[in-house]
Amino acid sequence: MPSFRIERTLTGVICGIDEVGRGPLAGPVVAAAVILPQKLPRGLRGAIDDSKRMSRQEREAVGAILVGVVQYGIGAASAAEIDRINILRATFLAMARALAALMARGHRPDWALVDGNQAPPLTCPVKTVIGGDGLSLSIAAASIIAKVTRDRAMRALAARYPVYRWETNVGYGTEEHRGALAAHGPTRHHRRSFSPLQLALELESNEL
């Protein structure tokens, strides 16, 4: 389970940063920057985990508590930005925007703990942590808030584009999503630089 062990190796105000949505065929990549309080509410510490290990119901329940007790910022990069600058740079852009949103609320961290092994260019010192969402409470909290935020955005988009079933696959390349792509082509929310989209566009072009 995540703990404060890594946070305690640093001094000053620590924020955790994590992203969700690198792999989907549609939708933005979303990041959260989170500063946890020194003392978490009873029961919350044991409930915070890597968002990938939690059910949707668990994430949403814990996320609803988190946003009431932590300082946080959300950042995103759109599908168009992902296509223009690539997914890694778009991820870094979303992280920078999340940190900027946190700082705009008057919270300036001394360190950012970032999940992964590559440090984004941020306005504060960065410590990368491989598998950080399973080790650091700050990063795990960021992963939950980012995941809940992105999933809700994709479910909202699903009402406008029902054939892709984003309410359940949230943009990932499931069989039903790929089938809808083959039948209906991509929307402006699809990542046209991703290979499955390039194939769908090629097939669409050949049919014209």
N, C-alpha and C positions, 0 to 999 in steps of 0.2 A: 504493500500500500504506500502511496505517496506520504512524505513527511516534510518537516522543516529542516532536515539535516543539511541539504545543500544551501538553503537560505542562510543558515547559521555560519557558513564559511565566508560570508560576505558581510560588509558593514553598510549601514545606512538604510534607506528605503529601497526595498526590493519589489520589482514587479515580475510576474510571470507572463510570458507571451507564447501563444500557440495559435495554429491555424487549422482550419478544416476545409476540405474541398479541393485538394490538389488533383485528385483522380477523376472526378465526374466529367461527363461529356457536355454538361450544361450547367449554367449558373455561375455565380461568383466564387472566388476564394475569399474566405472570411477569417479574420484574425481578431483575437481579444488580448488586451493588456490588462492585467489584474494585480492590484495590491491588496493583499489580505490583511485584516486587522490582526493585531498581536494576539488577541484572544478570540478564538472562534466560538460561536454559540454552541451550547451543549449538543452533542450528537452530530454536528455538521462535519467536524474533522474526519470522523470515520466514514462519512458518506461520500466524501470527495475522492474520486478515482479518475483514472484515464477514461475519457468519455467513450472510447471504443469498447470498454469493458462493461459499460452500463446499458441498460435497456432504455428505450425512449422515455418510458414513464419515470424511471429513476433520474435520468438527465433533466427532465423538465421539472421534477419536484425539487431536486437539489439546485438547479439553475434559478428557480423562482426565489429560493432562500438567498442564494449567493448575491443576486443583484440588489438585494436589500441591505447587505452587510459589508460588501466590498467596494473599493473604488475601481472603476473599470472604464475602458474605452474600447470601441468597436471600429474596425477598419475593414474595407473590402476592396477588391479589384474585380472589375467586370469581365465578362467573357471577351468583350472587344479588347480590353487591355491585356488579357492573357494572350490573345492572338497576336497582338502587336509587339509585346516585349518578352514573351515566353512565360511559362508557368512559374519558374523559380523567381524571376524578377518580379512577377506579379504578386507572388507570396510575400516577398520582401516589402513590396509597396503596401500591401494590406497590413503587414506588421507595423510599418512606419506610421501609417494612418491610425492604427489602433493606439499606438503610443502617443501620437499627436492629440488624439481625442481625449486620452487620459490626462495629458498635460493641460489641455484647454480647460479642464475642470479644476485646475489648480494643484495638481498632484505631479510632482517632478521626482521620478525615481533616481536613485544613485546607481542602480544596476538593473539590467534586464536579464532574466533567465529565459533563454529561448530554446524550445524543443528542437533537437536536430544537431547536426555537426557543422552547419554553415551559419556564420554570423551575418545577419542583415545589417545594412548601414543605418544605424539609429543614432539619435542625439544623446545617448548615454552609453556608458560601457556595457558590453554584452558578454555573458558567459553562456556558451552553448552546452546543452546537456542531451546526450543521445538517450532516447527513451525517456525524456524528461517528464512526459505526461504520466508516467507510471512511478516517478521518483520524487518529484517536487510538488508540494501542495499548491504552490502558486501557479505552476504551469498546468497542473491538472484542472484547477479552477478555471483557468483561461480556456482550456480545451472544452470544458462543459458549456461555458457561456458562448463560445464561438460556434459550437455544434448546434446548440438550441437556436441561436440566432439564424444560422444558415438554413437549417431544416424548416423553420417557420417561413422564411422568405421563399423557399422552393415550394412549400405547400400553398402559399398564396399565389405564386405564379401558376401552379397547377390548375387553378380555376379558370385561367385564361387559355391554357394549352392542355386540355384534358387528355388528349390522345397519348401523351408521353408518360402519363402516370407518375408525375413528379411528387404527388402526394405520398407515394410509397417508396420510390427509388431515389428521391431527392436529387435527380440528375445523373446518377451513376449509370453505367452502361449495362443494365440488366437486359435480358432477352426481350422483354416487352418494350423497353425503351429503344433498343436497336431496331426492332421490328417496326415501330412507329416512325423512326427515322427513315427506314427504307421505303415506307409507304407514303410518308407525308413530307419528307425533307426536313431540313433544320430550321429553327427559329433564330431570331437575333440573339437569343440567350445561349445558343449552342457555341461551343468552342471549335471553330472551323479549322484551327491549326492542329487539332488532335486527329490522329490517323483514322479512326472510325468515321469522323465527319468528312474527311477528305474523300474517303471511299464512297460515302453517301452522295456527296456532291458530284463525284465522277460518274456514278450510276445515273444520277438525275440528268447530267449533261448528255450522257449517251442516249437517253430516252427522248431528248428533244429533237 
